[in-house]
Amino acid sequence: MKAGTRNPTSSGGTPRRRDYDRRRKKKRSVARKPGRPIWRQPVLLGIIVLLLGMGGGGGWLAWKQGWLATAQERVAEISHSVVIALTPFKLADVTVEGRDYVTREAILAALNVKAGDSLLGIDLQAARHRLEAIDWVASATVERRLPDTLYVTLKERRAVAIWQNGNEYTLIDQNGRTVRASRMPPGADTLLLLGGPGAPEHVGDLLLLLAYEPYIAKQMRAAVWVGQRRWNLILKNDTEIRLPEEDAVAALQRLAKLDSDYKLLSREFGVIDLRLPDKLYLKKRGSAGDTPSPEPTKTAQSKV
């Protein structure tokens, strides 16, 4: 029997529908609305917020009560102990270079070290900062010298004057900084003595002024800052030189010229008043009114 192309028929003579026609009439599925992601469910979101809040509150409470700080300190102590136990480099000596005024006790206290400490466990930067907090120290360096030495180099402040404030004496460096000292440094008897309120703040201007006439500077014993505006210079022979408020350099140069011509500073004058640019007032030693006065006076004046 040959295969044909006729459609199969049912027993009643009607054409039978093919299978693929039945497959094409599938029931359409209704599109479902997507639900919310699980993390956006109200209950779950509330739980997450609650947990985060409890965690943040607990962290804040731990910080408030110092738990974290205590734990960090404990970890640091343990780490330091481990380093000390394992390292072969133990501190045996501290060498200091450039020390004149600072005591060895002050240096050791600032370094905060002791024999047997680990060289590798010493915080060099922290030690340097503590050293530079000492009044006398301008700058410092701290180095490890293996196997057992801590090497310290100091640059000390240099005192240029002693400030007398009432019954107290304070050392002054060239920047006008007061430097406390338990003892006077070597050579303190040769330092310039300053007097008057506010004198330390103006010591730099005074040193610059004296640089113009080093001959007069060598003869000076003291300087007094008067009325927060000008200087009186006291020489080693007790001669008092009263400088003007303005153009003190010109006044000092004028005095140097007079001394060169007339040996003014080596004569019997106790006061040389240069406060007026066109006049010179002189007072002999022991004359009445020989104490400093705020304005020039013509009493007991002499001509050169």
C-alpha positions, 0 to 999 in steps of 0.5 A: 500500500502506497503512502498517500497524502490524504487526511485521515478520516474518522469513522463518520467520514469527517476529516481528523484534525492533526495533532499539531493543531491541538498543540497550537491551542495551548492555554495562555498563561496569565502574567503574574505581578512580581512580588517584593524582594525579600529584603524589602519585606517590612518585617525583615527590614525592621529586623535589619534596622534593629540589629544595626541600631543595636550594633551601633549602640553597643559600639558607642557604649563600648567606646564610651566605657573605654573597652576598645581603648583598654583592649588596644592598650592591652594588645600594644603591651603584649606586642611590646612584650613579645618584641622585647622577648624575641629581639637580641638587641637590648639597650645598654647605653645612652649617648648624648651629643651637644648637651651643655645646659640640659641635665642627663636626668631630664634626657633620660626622663624624656626618653623614658627608657631603661637598661634592658629595653629592646632597641627595636621597640623604642618609638624614636619619633615620640622620644624626639618630641618629648626631648624637644619639649624641654625648654633648653632643647631647640631640636633633637634627633634620636637614633639606634646604634646597634647592637645596644646604644641609643644615640641622641643629638641635641641642639640647645637654645643659647641664652643671650641675656638674663631678664630681671623681673622683680626678684626673679631672673630668667634666661632669654634666648635670641628669639626672646623665649624665656628659658627656665633653668634650675641653675645658671649655665656656664658663662652666665656672668657674661650675659647681658642683664635685661630689665623692664616689663616686656624686655624679652620680646624686644631682645632681638631688636636690641641685638640688631641695634648693637650689631651696628656698633660692636664697640659700644656693645662690648662695653655694655652691662645691662639694658632696660626697656622703658615705657614699652617703647625704647631702651636705656643702655648701661655700660660697665662703667655705669654710664647710662645711655638713653636712646630715643624711641625712633631711629635708635640706630642713628642715635647710637652711631652719633654717640660712637662718632662723639666718643671717637672724637671726644672720648665721651664714654671714658669721661665723668658723665653718668648720663648721656641722653640722646632722645632728641635728634638735635640735642645732646644732654649730659649729666656728671656722675653724682649730680642731682637727679641722676636717675632715669627720667622719662623726658630730656631735661636741661639740668646739670647739662654740659657741653663737650 
